[in-house]
Amino acid sequence: MTTPRRVTSLVPRGMLEDPLLVKLTAIFDELLDGVATQVDDLALLTHPALAPDAMVGWLCSWLGWDLADWPSADAGRRLLRDAGELLTYRGTARGLQRLAEVLGGADVTAVQVVDPGSTSIGPPTHGSHRRRITVVVHGPIATTWSREDLDRFEQLILSDLAVGHPAEVLFRSPTTFPPDAPAPGTADPPP
């Protein structure tokens, strides 16, 4: 296989008769080819389905999702695939719901975000009332994931909220809490 002559192809034909100039451009072609190959591979390194596992973890951490101890890169690939939507709604009820769905994959059948609806601007003051957000995750995740994996899942969900914001993540299997029932602390839906 011959290497492309990127610089040599830019030299006017009349100057190609000079052996010194041809050797110099060949050196530049060789240097440029090494850089160009790395640049050409950049698209592959950032594609969620094609990137190596280490790159998936690095890209996720760069976007604020620490998957260092995560058992597989599949969750990271799903996060990267849906990063546009996840980052757009980060910290909102919609964003938390979607993050839980993407992170849990097939083991999450439904997600409810219970938000009391009040808000405060600025840092909390001593004795101020802050709303407590509850994220209820339904599905096999509640019974098939280890306690360590559930803790990692919860930590990642809560990391999308403002620092120090009171929140909790509850896991419910379909047998203990059906997804269509209201979450704890919410009123029954009107008839």
CNS distance restraints for C-alpha pairs under 8 A (distance, minus, plus):
assign (resid   3 and name CA) (resid  30 and name CA) 7.80 0.50 0.50
assign (resid   3 and name CA) (resid  33 and name CA) 7.42 0.50 0.50
assign (resid   4 and name CA) (resid  29 and name CA) 7.43 0.50 0.50
assign (resid   4 and name CA) (resid  33 and name CA) 7.44 0.50 0.50
assign (resid   5 and name CA) (resid   9 and name CA) 5.83 0.50 0.50
assign (resid   5 and name CA) (resid  26 and name CA) 7.31 0.50 0.50
assign (resid   5 and name CA) (resid  29 and name CA) 5.65 0.50 0.50
assign (resid   6 and name CA) (resid  10 and name CA) 6.98 0.50 0.50
assign (resid   6 and name CA) (resid  29 and name CA) 5.88 0.50 0.50
assign (resid   6 and name CA) (resid  32 and name CA) 7.87 0.50 0.50
assign (resid   7 and name CA) (resid  11 and name CA) 6.98 0.50 0.50
assign (resid   7 and name CA) (resid  25 and name CA) 5.87 0.50 0.50
assign (resid   7 and name CA) (resid  26 and name CA) 7.61 0.50 0.50
assign (resid   7 and name CA) (resid  28 and name CA) 6.68 0.50 0.50
assign (resid   7 and name CA) (resid  29 and name CA) 5.65 0.50 0.50
assign (resid   8 and name CA) (resid  22 and name CA) 7.02 0.50 0.50
assign (resid   8 and name CA) (resid  25 and name CA) 5.38 0.50 0.50
assign (resid   8 and name CA) (resid  26 and name CA) 6.71 0.50 0.50
assign (resid   8 and name CA) (resid  29 and name CA) 7.09 0.50 0.50
assign (resid  11 and name CA) (resid  15 and name CA) 6.64 0.50 0.50
assign (resid  11 and name CA) (resid  16 and name CA) 6.85 0.50 0.50
assign (resid  12 and name CA) (resid  16 and name CA) 6.82 0.50 0.50
assign (resid  13 and name CA) (resid  17 and name CA) 7.63 0.50 0.50
assign (resid  15 and name CA) (resid  21 and name CA) 7.47 0.50 0.50
assign (resid  16 and name CA) (resid  21 and name CA) 7.00 0.50 0.50
assign (resid  16 and name CA) (resid  22 and name CA) 6.10 0.50 0.50
assign (resid  17 and name CA) (resid  22 and name CA) 7.79 0.50 0.50
assign (resid  18 and name CA) (resid  22 and name CA) 6.41 0.50 0.50
assign (resid  19 and name CA) (resid  23 and name CA) 6.21 0.50 0.50
assign (resid  20 and name CA) (resid  24 and name CA) 6.22 0.50 0.50
assign (resid  21 and name CA) (resid  25 and name CA) 6.14 0.50 0.50
assign (resid  22 and name CA) (resid  26 and name CA) 6.07 0.50 0.50
assign (resid  23 and name CA) (resid  27 and name CA) 6.40 0.50 0.50
assign (resid  24 and name CA) (resid  28 and name CA) 6.53 0.50 0.50
assign (resid  25 and name CA) (resid  29 and name CA) 6.02 0.50 0.50
assign (resid  26 and name CA) (resid  30 and name CA) 6.19 0.50 0.50
assign (resid  27 and name CA) (resid  31 and name CA) 6.32 0.50 0.50
assign (resid  28 and name CA) (resid  32 and name CA) 5.90 0.50 0.50
assign (resid  29 and name CA) (resid  33 and name CA) 5.90 0.50 0.50
assign (resid  30 and name CA) (resid  34 and name CA) 6.64 0.50 0.50
assign (resid  31 and name CA) (resid  35 and name CA) 6.70 0.50 0.50
assign (resid  32 and name CA) (resid  36 and name CA) 5.83 0.50 0.50
assign (resid  33 and name CA) (resid  37 and name CA) 5.98 0.50 0.50
assign (resid  34 and name CA) (resid  38 and name CA) 6.58 0.50 0.50
assign (resid  35 and name CA) (resid  39 and name CA) 6.29 0.50 0.50
assign (resid  36 and name CA) (resid  40 and name CA) 5.92 0.50 0.50
assign (resid  37 and name CA) (resid  41 and name CA) 6.19 0.50 0.50
assign (resid  38 and name CA) (resid  42 and name CA) 6.41 0.50 0.50
assign (resid  39 and name CA) (resid  43 and name CA) 7.91 0.50 0.50
assign (resid  41 and name CA) (resid  45 and name CA) 6.35 0.50 0.50
assign (resid  42 and name CA) (resid  46 and name CA) 6.38 0.50 0.50
assign (resid  43 and name CA) (resid  47 and name CA) 6.16 0.50 0.50
assign (resid  44 and name CA) (resid  50 and name CA) 5.90 0.50 0.50
assign (resid  44 and name CA) (resid  51 and name CA) 5.98 0.50 0.50
assign (resid  45 and name CA) (resid  50 and name CA) 6.85 0.50 0.50
assign (resid  45 and name CA) (resid  51 and name CA) 4.55 0.50 0.50
assign (resid  45 and name CA) (resid  52 and name CA) 6.99 0.50 0.50
assign (resid  45 and name CA) (resid  55 and name CA) 6.83 0.50 0.50
assign (resid  46 and name CA) (resid  50 and name CA) 7.66 0.50 0.50
assign (resid  46 and name CA) (resid  51 and name CA) 5.79 0.50 0.50
assign (resid  46 and name CA) (resid  55 and name CA) 7.46 0.50 0.50
assign (resid  46 and name CA) (resid  56 and name CA) 7.71 0.50 0.50
assign (resid  46 and name CA) (resid  59 and name CA) 7.68 0.50 0.50
assign (resid  47 and name CA) (resid  51 and name CA) 5.55 0.50 0.50
assign (resid  48 and name CA) (resid  56 and name CA) 6.91 0.50 0.50
assign (resid  48 and name CA) (resid  77 and name CA) 4.94 0.50 0.50
assign (resid  48 and name CA) (resid  78 and name CA) 7.52 0.50 0.50
assign (resid  48 and name CA) (resid  80 and name CA) 5.83 0.50 0.50
assign (resid  48 and name CA) (resid  81 and name CA) 5.96 0.50 0.50
assign (resid  49 and name CA) (resid  77 and name CA) 6.45 0.50 0.50
assign (resid  51 and name CA) (resid  55 and name CA) 6.02 0.50 0.50
assign (resid  51 and name CA) (resid  56 and name CA) 6.21 0.50 0.50
assign (resid  52 and name CA) (resid  56 and name CA) 6.38 0.50 0.50
assign (resid  53 and name CA) (resid  57 and name CA) 6.37 0.50 0.50
assign (resid  53 and name CA) (resid  73 and name CA) 5.76 0.50 0.50
assign (resid  54 and name CA) (resid  58 and name CA) 6.26 0.50 0.50
assign (resid  55 and name CA) (resid  59 and name CA) 6.02 0.50 0.50
assign (resid  56 and name CA) (resid  60 and name CA) 6.16 0.50 0.50
assign (resid  56 and name CA) (resid  73 and name CA) 6.84 0.50 0.50
assign (resid  56 and name CA) (resid  76 and name CA) 6.06 0.50 0.50
assign (resid  56 and name CA) (resid  77 and name CA) 6.51 0.50 0.50
assign (resid  56 and name CA) (resid  80 and name CA) 7.84 0.50 0.50
assign (resid  57 and name CA) (resid  61 and name CA) 6.17 0.50 0.50
assign (resid  57 and name CA) (resid  66 and name CA) 7.55 0.50 0.50
assign (resid  57 and name CA) (resid  67 and name CA) 5.93 0.50 0.50
assign (resid  57 and name CA) (resid  68 and name CA) 6.70 0.50 0.50
assign (resid  57 and name CA) (resid  73 and name CA) 7.17 0.50 0.50
assign (resid  57 and name CA) (resid  76 and name CA) 6.51 0.50 0.50
assign (resid  58 and name CA) (resid  62 and name CA) 6.12 0.50 0.50
assign (resid  59 and name CA) (resid  63 and name CA) 6.39 0.50 0.50
assign (resid  59 and name CA) (resid  80 and name CA) 7.77 0.50 0.50
assign (resid  60 and name CA) (resid  64 and name CA) 6.33 0.50 0.50
assign (resid  60 and name CA) (resid  65 and name CA) 5.10 0.50 0.50
assign (resid  60 and name CA) (resid  66 and name CA) 6.54 0.50 0.50
assign (resid  60 and name CA) (resid  67 and name CA) 7.03 0.50 0.50
assign (resid  60 and name CA) (resid  76 and name CA) 6.40 0.50 0.50
assign (resid  60 and name CA) (resid  79 and name CA) 7.40 0.50 0.50
assign (resid  60 and name CA) (resid  80 and name CA) 6.85 0.50 0.50
assign (resid  61 and name CA) (resid  65 and name CA) 4.83 0.50 0.50
assign (resid  61 and name CA) (resid  66 and name CA) 4.84 0.50 0.50
assign (resid  61 and name CA) (resid  67 and name CA) 6.89 0.50 0.50
assign (resid  65 and name CA) (resid 156 and name CA) 6.61 0.50 0.50
assign (resid  65 and name CA) (resid 159 and name CA) 7.88 0.50 0.50
assign (resid  66 and name CA) (resid 156 and name CA) 7.16 0.50 0.50
assign (resid  67 and name CA) (resid  76 and name CA) 7.18 0.50 0.50
assign (resid  69 and name CA) (resid 152 and name CA) 7.97 0.50 0.50
assign (resid  70 and name CA) (resid 149 and name CA) 7.57 0.50 0.50
assign (resid  70 and name CA) (resid 152 and name CA) 7.40 0.50 0.50
assign (resid  71 and name CA) (resid 149 and name CA) 7.89 0.50 0.50
assign (resid  72 and name CA) (resid  76 and name CA) 7.89 0.50 0.50
assign (resid  73 and name CA) (resid  77 and name CA) 6.24 0.50 0.50
assign (resid  74 and name CA) (resid  78 and name CA) 6.30 0.50 0.50
assign (resid  75 and name CA) (resid  79 and name CA) 6.18 0.50 0.50
assign (resid  75 and name CA) (resid 102 and name CA) 7.32 0.50 0.50
assign (resid  75 and name CA) (resid 103 and name CA) 5.42 0.50 0.50
assign (resid  75 and name CA) (resid 104 and name CA) 7.40 0.50 0.50
assign (resid  75 and name CA) (resid 105 and name CA) 7.45 0.50 0.50
assign (resid  76 and name CA) (resid  80 and name CA) 6.15 0.50 0.50
assign (resid  76 and name CA) (resid 103 and name CA) 7.81 0.50 0.50
assign (resid  77 and name CA) (resid  81 and name CA) 6.09 0.50 0.50
assign (resid  78 and name CA) (resid  82 and name CA) 6.30 0.50 0.50
assign (resid  78 and name CA) (resid 102 and name CA) 6.13 0.50 0.50
assign (resid  78 and name CA) (resid 103 and name CA) 7.08 0.50 0.50
assign (resid  79 and name CA) (resid  83 and name CA) 5.61 0.50 0.50
assign (resid  79 and name CA) (resid  86 and name CA) 7.82 0.50 0.50
assign (resid  79 and name CA) (resid  99 and name CA) 7.80 0.50 0.50
assign (resid  79 and name CA) (resid 102 and name CA) 6.39 0.50 0.50
assign (resid  79 and name CA) (resid 103 and name CA) 6.79 0.50 0.50
assign (resid  82 and name CA) (resid  86 and name CA) 6.18 0.50 0.50
assign (resid  82 and name CA) (resid 102 and name CA) 7.76 0.50 0.50
assign (resid  83 and name CA) (resid  87 and name CA) 5.76 0.50 0.50
assign (resid  84 and name CA) (resid  88 and name CA) 6.14 0.50 0.50
assign (resid  85 and name CA) (resid  89 and name CA) 6.35 0.50 0.50
assign (resid  85 and name CA) (resid  95 and name CA) 7.79 0.50 0.50
assign (resid  86 and name CA) (resid  90 and name CA) 5.72 0.50 0.50
assign (resid  86 and name CA) (resid  95 and name CA) 5.73 0.50 0.50
assign (resid  86 and name CA) (resid  98 and name CA) 6.88 0.50 0.50
assign (resid  86 and name CA) (resid  99 and name CA) 6.43 0.50 0.50
assign (resid  87 and name CA) (resid  95 and name CA) 7.72 0.50 0.50
assign (resid  88 and name CA) (resid  95 and name CA) 7.71 0.50 0.50
assign (resid  89 and name CA) (resid  94 and name CA) 6.37 0.50 0.50
assign (resid  89 and name CA) (resid  95 and name CA) 4.42 0.50 0.50
assign (resid  89 and name CA) (resid  96 and name CA) 7.98 0.50 0.50
assign (resid  90 and name CA) (resid  95 and name CA) 4.89 0.50 0.50
assign (resid  90 and name CA) (resid  96 and name CA) 6.96 0.50 0.50
assign (resid  90 and name CA) (resid 160 and name CA) 6.15 0.50 0.50
assign (resid  90 and name CA) (resid 161 and name CA) 7.70 0.50 0.50
assign (resid  91 and name CA) (resid  95 and name CA) 5.97 0.50 0.50
assign (resid  91 and name CA) (resid  96 and name CA) 6.39 0.50 0.50
assign (resid  91 and name CA) (resid 160 and name CA) 5.23 0.50 0.50
assign (resid  91 and name CA) (resid 161 and name CA) 4.80 0.50 0.50
assign (resid  91 and name CA) (resid 162 and name CA) 7.11 0.50 0.50
assign (resid  92 and name CA) (resid  96 and name CA) 6.12 0.50 0.50
assign (resid  92 and name CA) (resid 161 and name CA) 7.93 0.50 0.50
assign (resid  93 and name CA) (resid  97 and name CA) 6.15 0.50 0.50
assign (resid  93 and name CA) (resid 113 and name CA) 5.88 0.50 0.50
assign (resid  93 and name CA) (resid 115 and name CA) 7.44 0.50 0.50
assign (resid  94 and name CA) (resid  98 and name CA) 6.14 0.50 0.50
assign (resid  95 and name CA) (resid  99 and name CA) 5.95 0.50 0.50
assign (resid  96 and name CA) (resid 100 and name CA) 6.19 0.50 0.50
assign (resid  96 and name CA) (resid 113 and name CA) 7.33 0.50 0.50
assign (resid  96 and name CA) (resid 135 and name CA) 7.68 0.50 0.50
assign (resid  96 and name CA) (resid 157 and name CA) 6.63 0.50 0.50
assign (resid  96 and name CA) (resid 160 and name CA) 7.33 0.50 0.50
assign (resid  97 and name CA) (resid 101 and name CA) 6.30 0.50 0.50
assign (resid  97 and name CA) (resid 111 and name CA) 5.70 0.50 0.50
assign (resid  97 and name CA) (resid 112 and name CA) 6.71 0.50 0.50
assign (resid  97 and name CA) (resid 113 and name CA) 6.43 0.50 0.50
assign (resid  97 and name CA) (resid 135 and name CA) 7.64 0.50 0.50
assign (resid  98 and name CA) (resid 102 and name CA) 6.07 0.50 0.50
assign (resid  99 and name CA) (resid 103 and name CA) 5.87 0.50 0.50
assign (resid  99 and name CA) (resid 157 and name CA) 6.93 0.50 0.50
assign (resid 100 and name CA) (resid 104 and name CA) 5.87 0.50 0.50
assign (resid 100 and name CA) (resid 108 and name CA) 7.65 0.50 0.50
assign (resid 100 and name CA) (resid 111 and name CA) 7.03 0.50 0.50
assign (resid 100 and name CA) (resid 137 and name CA) 7.35 0.50 0.50
assign (resid 100 and name CA) (resid 157 and name CA) 6.73 0.50 0.50
assign (resid 101 and name CA) (resid 105 and name CA) 5.90 0.50 0.50
assign (resid 101 and name CA) (resid 108 and name CA) 5.98 0.50 0.50
assign (resid 101 and name CA) (resid 109 and name CA) 7.77 0.50 0.50
assign (resid 101 and name CA) (resid 110 and name CA) 7.40 0.50 0.50
assign (resid 101 and name CA) (resid 111 and name CA) 6.99 0.50 0.50
assign (resid 103 and name CA) (resid 153 and name CA) 7.57 0.50 0.50
assign (resid 104 and name CA) (resid 108 and name CA) 5.30 0.50 0.50
assign (resid 104 and name CA) (resid 141 and name CA) 7.23 0.50 0.50
assign (resid 104 and name CA) (resid 153 and name CA) 7.97 0.50 0.50
assign (resid 107 and name CA) (resid 139 and name CA) 5.73 0.50 0.50
assign (resid 107 and name CA) (resid 140 and name CA) 5.10 0.50 0.50
assign (resid 107 and name CA) (resid 141 and name CA) 4.89 0.50 0.50
assign (resid 108 and name CA) (resid 137 and name CA) 6.70 0.50 0.50
assign (resid 108 and name CA) (resid 138 and name CA) 5.80 0.50 0.50
assign (resid 108 and name CA) (resid 139 and name CA) 4.70 0.50 0.50
assign (resid 108 and name CA) (resid 140 and name CA) 6.59 0.50 0.50
assign (resid 108 and name CA) (resid 141 and name CA) 6.08 0.50 0.50
assign (resid 109 and name CA) (resid 137 and name CA) 7.87 0.50 0.50
assign (resid 109 and name CA) (resid 138 and name CA) 5.64 0.50 0.50
assign (resid 109 and name CA) (resid 139 and name CA) 4.84 0.50 0.50
assign (resid 109 and name CA) (resid 140 and name CA) 7.79 0.50 0.50
assign (resid 109 and name CA) (resid 179 and name CA) 7.76 0.50 0.50
assign (resid 110 and name CA) (resid 137 and name CA) 6.21 0.50 0.50
assign (resid 110 and name CA) (resid 138 and name CA) 5.09 0.50 0.50
assign (resid 110 and name CA) (resid 139 and name CA) 6.80 0.50 0.50
assign (resid 110 and name CA) (resid 179 and name CA) 6.05 0.50 0.50
assign (resid 111 and name CA) (resid 135 and name CA) 7.03 0.50 0.50
assign (resid 111 and name CA) (resid 136 and name CA) 5.67 0.50 0.50
assign (resid 111 and name CA) (resid 137 and name CA) 4.66 0.50 0.50
assign (resid 111 and name CA) (resid 138 and name CA) 6.02 0.50 0.50
assign (resid 111 and name CA) (resid 179 and name CA) 7.82 0.50 0.50
assign (resid 112 and name CA) (resid 135 and name CA) 5.81 0.50 0.50
assign (resid 112 and name CA) (resid 136 and name CA) 5.04 0.50 0.50
assign (resid 112 and name CA) (resid 137 and name CA) 6.60 0.50 0.50
assign (resid 112 and name CA) (resid 183 and name CA) 7.10 0.50 0.50
assign (resid 113 and name CA) (resid 133 and name CA) 7.10 0.50 0.50
assign (resid 113 and name CA) (resid 134 and name CA) 5.83 0.50 0.50
assign (resid 113 and name CA) (resid 135 and name CA) 4.52 0.50 0.50
assign (resid 113 and name CA) (resid 136 and name CA) 6.28 0.50 0.50
assign (resid 114 and name CA) (resid 133 and name CA) 5.74 0.50 0.50
assign (resid 114 and name CA) (resid 134 and name CA) 5.00 0.50 0.50
assign (resid 114 and name CA) (resid 135 and name CA) 6.23 0.50 0.50
assign (resid 114 and name CA) (resid 136 and name CA) 7.75 0.50 0.50
assign (resid 114 and name CA) (resid 183 and name CA) 7.29 0.50 0.50
assign (resid 114 and name CA) (resid 186 and name CA) 7.47 0.50 0.50
assign (resid 115 and name CA) (resid 131 and name CA) 7.36 0.50 0.50
assign (resid 115 and name CA) (resid 132 and name CA) 6.92 0.50 0.50
assign (resid 115 and name CA) (resid 133 and name CA) 4.91 0.50 0.50
assign (resid 115 and name CA) (resid 134 and name CA) 6.69 0.50 0.50
assign (resid 116 and name CA) (resid 131 and name CA) 6.21 0.50 0.50
assign (resid 116 and name CA) (resid 132 and name CA) 7.11 0.50 0.50
assign (resid 116 and name CA) (resid 133 and name CA) 7.11 0.50 0.50
assign (resid 117 and name CA) (resid 131 and name CA) 7.46 0.50 0.50
assign (resid 118 and name CA) (resid 130 and name CA) 7.94 0.50 0.50
assign (resid 118 and name CA) (resid 131 and name CA) 6.26 0.50 0.50
assign (resid 119 and name CA) (resid 130 and name CA) 7.39 0.50 0.50
assign (resid 119 and name CA) (resid 131 and name CA) 6.97 0.50 0.50
assign (resid 120 and name CA) (resid 124 and name CA) 7.77 0.50 0.50
assign (resid 120 and name CA) (resid 130 and name CA) 7.30 0.50 0.50
assign (resid 124 and name CA) (resid 128 and name CA) 6.26 0.50 0.50
assign (resid 124 and name CA) (resid 130 and name CA) 7.51 0.50 0.50
assign (resid 130 and name CA) (resid 165 and name CA) 7.65 0.50 0.50
assign (resid 130 and name CA) (resid 166 and name CA) 7.23 0.50 0.50
assign (resid 131 and name CA) (resid 166 and name CA) 6.94 0.50 0.50
assign (resid 132 and name CA) (resid 165 and name CA) 7.50 0.50 0.50
assign (resid 132 and name CA) (resid 166 and name CA) 4.96 0.50 0.50
assign (resid 132 and name CA) (resid 167 and name CA) 5.13 0.50 0.50
assign (resid 132 and name CA) (resid 168 and name CA) 7.77 0.50 0.50
assign (resid 133 and name CA) (resid 166 and name CA) 6.58 0.50 0.50
assign (resid 133 and name CA) (resid 167 and name CA) 4.56 0.50 0.50
assign (resid 133 and name CA) (resid 168 and name CA) 6.53 0.50 0.50
assign (resid 134 and name CA) (resid 167 and name CA) 5.62 0.50 0.50
assign (resid 134 and name CA) (resid 168 and name CA) 5.00 0.50 0.50
assign (resid 134 and name CA) (resid 169 and name CA) 5.84 0.50 0.50
assign (resid 134 and name CA) (resid 170 and name CA) 7.31 0.50 0.50
assign (resid 135 and name CA) (resid 167 and name CA) 7.76 0.50 0.50
assign (resid 135 and name CA) (resid 168 and name CA) 6.27 0.50 0.50
assign (resid 135 and name CA) (resid 169 and name CA) 4.69 0.50 0.50
assign (resid 135 and name CA) (resid 170 and name CA) 6.17 0.50 0.50
assign (resid 136 and name CA) (resid 169 and name CA) 5.88 0.50 0.50
assign (resid 136 and name CA) (resid 170 and name CA) 4.75 0.50 0.50
assign (resid 136 and name CA) (resid 171 and name CA) 5.93 0.50 0.50
assign (resid 136 and name CA) (resid 172 and name CA) 7.10 0.50 0.50
assign (resid 136 and name CA) (resid 183 and name CA) 7.08 0.50 0.50
assign (resid 137 and name CA) (resid 142 and name CA) 8.00 0.50 0.50
assign (resid 137 and name CA) (resid 169 and name CA) 7.28 0.50 0.50
assign (resid 137 and name CA) (resid 170 and name CA) 6.08 0.50 0.50
assign (resid 137 and name CA) (resid 171 and name CA) 4.89 0.50 0.50
assign (resid 137 and name CA) (resid 172 and name CA) 6.07 0.50 0.50
assign (resid 138 and name CA) (resid 142 and name CA) 7.18 0.50 0.50
assign (resid 138 and name CA) (resid 171 and name CA) 6.03 0.50 0.50
assign (resid 138 and name CA) (resid 172 and name CA) 4.77 0.50 0.50
assign (resid 138 and name CA) (resid 173 and name CA) 5.61 0.50 0.50
assign (resid 138 and name CA) (resid 174 and name CA) 6.42 0.50 0.50
assign (resid 138 and name CA) (resid 177 and name CA) 7.60 0.50 0.50
assign (resid 138 and name CA) (resid 178 and name CA) 7.66 0.50 0.50
assign (resid 138 and name CA) (resid 179 and name CA) 6.18 0.50 0.50
assign (resid 139 and name CA) (resid 171 and name CA) 7.90 0.50 0.50
assign (resid 139 and name CA) (resid 172 and name CA) 6.45 0.50 0.50
assign (resid 139 and name CA) (resid 173 and name CA) 4.93 0.50 0.50
assign (resid 139 and name CA) (resid 174 and name CA) 5.60 0.50 0.50
assign (resid 140 and name CA) (resid 144 and name CA) 5.82 0.50 0.50
assign (resid 140 and name CA) (resid 145 and name CA) 7.96 0.50 0.50
assign (resid 140 and name CA) (resid 173 and name CA) 5.67 0.50 0.50
assign (resid 140 and name CA) (resid 174 and name CA) 7.21 0.50 0.50
assign (resid 141 and name CA) (resid 145 and name CA) 5.37 0.50 0.50
assign (resid 141 and name CA) (resid 150 and name CA) 7.97 0.50 0.50
assign (resid 141 and name CA) (resid 171 and name CA) 7.38 0.50 0.50
assign (resid 141 and name CA) (resid 173 and name CA) 7.19 0.50 0.50
assign (resid 142 and name CA) (resid 150 and name CA) 7.95 0.50 0.50
assign (resid 142 and name CA) (resid 171 and name CA) 5.14 0.50 0.50
assign (resid 142 and name CA) (resid 172 and name CA) 5.52 0.50 0.50
assign (resid 142 and name CA) (resid 173 and name CA) 5.16 0.50 0.50
assign (resid 143 and name CA) (resid 173 and name CA) 6.53 0.50 0.50
assign (resid 145 and name CA) (resid 149 and name CA) 6.06 0.50 0.50
assign (resid 145 and name CA) (resid 150 and name CA) 6.34 0.50 0.50
assign (resid 146 and name CA) (resid 150 and name CA) 6.25 0.50 0.50
assign (resid 147 and name CA) (resid 151 and name CA) 6.12 0.50 0.50
assign (resid 148 and name CA) (resid 152 and name CA) 6.29 0.50 0.50
assign (resid 149 and name CA) (resid 153 and name CA) 6.09 0.50 0.50
assign (resid 150 and name CA) (resid 154 and name CA) 6.07 0.50 0.50
assign (resid 151 and name CA) (resid 155 and name CA) 6.06 0.50 0.50
assign (resid 152 and name CA) (resid 156 and name CA) 6.17 0.50 0.50
assign (resid 153 and name CA) (resid 157 and name CA) 6.29 0.50 0.50
assign (resid 154 and name CA) (resid 158 and name CA) 6.10 0.50 0.50
assign (resid 154 and name CA) (resid 168 and name CA) 7.83 0.50 0.50
assign (resid 154 and name CA) (resid 169 and name CA) 5.90 0.50 0.50
assign (resid 155 and name CA) (resid 159 and name CA) 6.03 0.50 0.50
assign (resid 156 and name CA) (resid 160 and name CA) 6.98 0.50 0.50
assign (resid 157 and name CA) (resid 161 and name CA) 7.71 0.50 0.50
assign (resid 157 and name CA) (resid 169 and name CA) 7.92 0.50 0.50
assign (resid 158 and name CA) (resid 167 and name CA) 7.05 0.50 0.50
assign (resid 158 and name CA) (resid 168 and name CA) 7.53 0.50 0.50
assign (resid 158 and name CA) (resid 169 and name CA) 7.93 0.50 0.50
assign (resid 159 and name CA) (resid 163 and name CA) 7.50 0.50 0.50
assign (resid 161 and name CA) (resid 165 and name CA) 6.58 0.50 0.50
assign (resid 172 and name CA) (resid 176 and name CA) 6.13 0.50 0.50
assign (resid 172 and name CA) (resid 177 and name CA) 5.66 0.50 0.50
assign (resid 173 and name CA) (resid 177 and name CA) 6.22 0.50 0.50
assign (resid 173 and name CA) (resid 178 and name CA) 7.66 0.50 0.50
assign (resid 174 and name CA) (resid 178 and name CA) 5.05 0.50 0.50
assign (resid 174 and name CA) (resid 179 and name CA) 6.87 0.50 0.50
assign (resid 177 and name CA) (resid 181 and name CA) 7.16 0.50 0.50
assign (resid 182 and name CA) (resid 186 and name CA) 6.22 0.50 0.50
assign (resid 182 and name CA) (resid 187 and name CA) 6.99 0.50 0.50
assign (resid 182 and name CA) (resid 188 and name CA) 6.00 0.50 0.50
assign (resid 182 and name CA) (resid 189 and name CA) 7.30 0.50 0.50
